[in-house]
Structure formats: C-alpha cells, structure tokens
Amino acid sequence: MDIELVQPFIDNALKEDVGDGDHTSLATIPAGTTGKAKLLVKDTGIIAGVELAEYIFHRVDKDLKLNVFIKDGSEVKPKDIVFEVEGNAISILTAERLVLNCMQRMSGIATSTDHIVDLLKGTNTQVLDTRKTTPGMRYLEKWAVRIGGGVNHRFGLYDMMLIKDNHVDYSGGIARAIENAHHYISTLGKKLAIEIEVRNQEELDEVLQAGGVDRILLDNFNFADLKQAVNIIEGRYITEASGGITVDNVREYANCGVDYVSIGALTHSVTCLDLSLKAVK
C-alpha cells in the first residue's frame, strides 16, 4: 500500500463524510462506549480492501484493534466474517461507511478480474485494466485489479506513452508521432515505454515500417484480422487487444495470440460485492 497516495484520499473522504461531527452517533451513544463489530460477507466473490480497511480504522482512531480472519485475494461466501474491529464505538461508526464503500467496490473489481483471469487459463494472455477509473479512486481500483490477478496498465499519463488516434491525427501521421515521441523522450531525459494504437492493417504496416515502439495496441480488430496481425508482428512487439472485450468473448480474443487484453469495464462498470459491518452484541 502506497501511504502517500492513500492517506490524502482517506483524509479527504473522512472530511467529506464527517464534516463537523457524526451527530447521530454523538447524540445517541454515551461518550467512552466501547464495542465490537464484524465485517459480514453477503455475497460470493473475492475480498479486497482488508489492508486498506485496517488503515482507515487506525486513521480514525489509532486505538481501534482489528482481528483479521480472511486476507485480501481470498474467496468469500455469504456469512463469512472477514474481520472484527474493537474499540470506541463512535470511532467504529465514523469509519464504517468509508470502509464499506472502498471494500465493496474493490471486492467487486477483484471478483470481476478473477473471473476474467480464470477464463484466460491455458492461454498466454493476461488481462489489463485501463485509465477508465473513478476520479480520486484510481489507485484503489487498480490495486483491486492486482488483487484479482490482473495486471495494471499505465497508472496515468505520466508513466508511459500511449499514442492513440487523436495523437496521430494531431501530429501528422504515425511515423511523425513516433518520431516526435522519441525526440521528446531524449529531450526530457526520462525513460518511458511507447505504445501505439492501430485500427487496421494499413496502420499496422505503417507502425512496422517506422518501428521504435514497445507495444502495439490492436483496437477493435475482428478475430480473423487480429490473428493475422499477431502473426505478422511475429513477437517483435508486445501485443494488446482492446475494444468490446467482454467475459463472453475474452477467451476468443486470447486464442488469437495477443499478450494482453485490456478491459475498461473492470473499473468503470463495477458490481460491488455486498458487505456489511454489524455490531457484535
């Protein structure tokens, strides 16, 4: 867990939620009341966000104690208890919603990713996430993809170059875009991998003629054209397929021989795992 990224997110989220106080808890629960609560699973899937939950509880109240029974990345089923938290009752309730919001979303992403990974077994293809994430939650969502067995693509615009169709059009063509990218890298003195998107065989031919990239993104290719493109590339570059890839067709994409499939739905169309935090009487 990268504390430098997580801490500001948690602090902002708590400020957004708590404001000048949890007045319901402050009004109804006598000061100093202690208690215990359990994180109860009400769904089947992969649990994610346990480590984060522990950090949130301790950020709210360093004296809260967690007893973890099920770790991140584990399969869970209804009635499973992931952990128990014990200490000041108001502190537990202050952290409750943020813990659940994060864990439910992260667990949904991890569960979906795990399902894709299972569908890809027996192939040499891995599943990638994208930048189609919830603003402010990218680190958590990409973390959940890793917990589910997937691979992170670039984190943002700063850690890898991905030359897409708009970049090509604005720069004056594929060869010019690649040339400009290399000039920029040499001027900046920064090591950045270069990936370029192609939409058809003609654009692929232009990339192969120009060279100078690390990965080729084959976007919205049908299966026959994708398989042909992979055969033409012949392992000279890392290959990635994108566009319309779902649980129903991901195996067929993998069978075309690409190294990666990227699926934006992993993070932008999440079905959260049903979890609840219940007081232990």
N, C-alpha and C positions, 0 to 999 in steps of 0.2 A: 504494500500500500504506500503510495506516494503522499506523505503527510502534507507537503507543500501545496498539492492540488486539492486534497480532501478537506483540510482544515478550513480554508476560506468558504468552500461550498457549505460545509456543515454550519459554520457560524452564521452565514447569510440566511440559510434555511431556518435556523432556530430563531433568528431575529424576525424573519418574515412571519413565523408561526406564533411566537410567544409575545412579541411586542412588549408591552409594559407589564405583562404577567399573565399566567394561566389562572384567570379569575375564578373559573368553575372549581378547579382543584383547591385554590387558596381559600375559597369560601366554604367548601364542604368537608375538607379533610383537616383535622387538627394539626397544627404545626408539630413536627417531630415524629409524626406517624411513620412507622416502617412497615414494609410488606414485601411480598414476593410475587412475581408474575412469570408466566411461561409463554414462550412463543409456540403457538399451536399451528400445525400444518393442516389445511383443509382441502388439499389438492394433491395430485401426483405430479412429480417433476424433479428438477434438480435445484437444490437450495443454493443460493448465492447471497452474499452480503453479510455473512455472520461476522467476519472480521471487522467490517465497517460498522455493524451494529454495536459491537463492543466499544469501538472508538466513540461513537455517538453518545452512548450511555456515560462513558467516562468524561466526555467533553461537557456534558450537562452536570455531572456530579462525579468527581473522582472517587468517591467512597462507595459507589454502586459496585456490586460484585456479580460477576457472571459465571455461571456454570454451564459450559458448552457440552452438549451431548452429540451433536451432528455437525460436521465441518463442511465448509464450502466445497461444492462439487459433488456432494453425496446425493444419492437418490432418496427422495422422501415420498411419503404417502399420507393420506388423511389420518389424523390422530397422533402423528409423530410429534414429539416435543423437541425442538431444536436446541433451546437453551432455557435456563431460568435466570432471572435477574432479581437481585435482592438489595434492599436499602430503603432510602427515603421514598415514601410513596408518591409524593408530589414530583420528585425528580424523575421517577419511572414514567409517570404520566406525561411529563413535559417532553420526554424523548420518544414516547410511544409512536406518535404519528409519523415522525421523520424516519424512524427505524422501519416502520411498516411500508411507507411509501418507497423507500430505497430498496428494501429486501424483496418486496413483491415484484417490482419492476426488474430488478437484477435477476431474480429467480426465473421470471418469465423469459428473459433473454437467454439465460443459461440453458433453460429447458428446450427452447426452440433450437438453439445452437447444437445441443447434444443430439437432438433428433436428426439434424442435417448430417452431423458427423457420423451417426450410425448408418444413415443411408449411403454414405460415401465409403464405408468399409469395403476393403478389397480393391479399391482403386488407389491411384497415386495423387488424387486431387484433394486439396484442403479448402475449407470454406473461410472466406474473408468477410469482415464487416466493412462498413463504409463511413463517410462523414455525415450520413443521414441520421443524426442523433438529436436528442433533446438538448437545446441550448443550456449550458451550465452543467449538464449531466454526462457529457461525453466520456470523461474518464471512468465513471461508474459503469456506463453501458458497455464500453469496450473491455473493461475488467470482467464484466459478466460473460462476454463472448469467450474470453480466455478460460474462465471457469467452466464453461460448457464444452471446451475442447476445440474452439475455433481459433483462428489466427487474426491478429489485428493488422489491418492495412495501415496506411499512414495515419497518424493521430490528427494532424491538421495540415494547413497549407505550408507549414514551415519545415517539415521534416522529410519531405520527399516531393519531387516534381511529378505531376500527372498532367501531361499535355493533352487536353481534350479538344473537341471540335472547335469550340469558340476560340481557344488559344491559337489553333492552326489558322482559322479564318482571319483573326486579327493580326497575326504575324506575317501572313502572306504565303502560307503553304507549309507542308510537313517538313521539308528539308530546311527551310528557313527557321521554323520553330525550334527544331533540334539544334541547329547551329547557334541560334540565339541563347538557348538554354546552356550550352557548353561555354559560350562566351561569358555569360552571367556567372556561372559557377567558378570559372577561372578568375574572374574579377573579384568575386566575393571571397574566394579562398575557403569555401565551405564544401564539404563532401556531401553531395545529395544524389540519390539514385534518381534515374529518369525513366518514367513510364509514359507510353504514348497510346492513345486510343485510336483504333481504326474501325471503320464502319463497313468496309467492303474489301474485296480482293485487290482492287486498284490502289486503295490507300495502303494496304499491307505491302504491296510491291514497292511503293514509294519509301516506306519505312525500311524495308530490307535493303533497298539500294542506298539509302542515306546512312544506315547504321547509327551507332552512337547512342543506343538506348539500352536499358537493363531489362525492361519488361514491356510486353505488348498486350494491351487490353483489347480483346476482340468483342466489340459491343453489338448486341442484337444480331449475331450471326445465327442462321438456322443450323441444324445439326450437320447436314451434309457439308455446308461451307466451312463450318467450324472444324470439322475433322480434316478437311482438305487444308485449311490454314495451318493447323498444327503440324501436319505432315510436311508442308512447305517450310515452316520455320525450323523443323528438324532439331529441336533442342538448342538452337543458337541463342535463344532468348527465353526468359521465363514467360509463360503464357497465362493469361487470366481471361475468363469469360464473364460477361455481365449482361444484364438486360432481360427481365422477365423470367428469372430463375426462381423456381418455387420447389416445395417439397415434392410436387408431382413430377417434375422433370429434371431435378438436380442430378439424379443418377445418370440420366441420358447425356447431360452435359459432360459429366465426369468421364463417361465412356468415350467421349471424343478425344480424350488425352490431354486436356488442359491441366496445368499445375494448380490453378486456383479457380474457384467460382466466387464471385462477390455478390452478396445478397443484402440489399439495403433494408429489407423487411425485418431482419434480425433485430434492428434497433428502432425502426420507425413505425412498425406495426406490431406492437408487443401485446400479448395477452398475459396479464400479470398472474402470478401464482397466488392463490388465495391463502393468506396467512392472517393470524390474529394474535394479539397479546392479551392474555387473560390473567386476571388476578388469581392467586392461589390463596384460598381461604384457610 
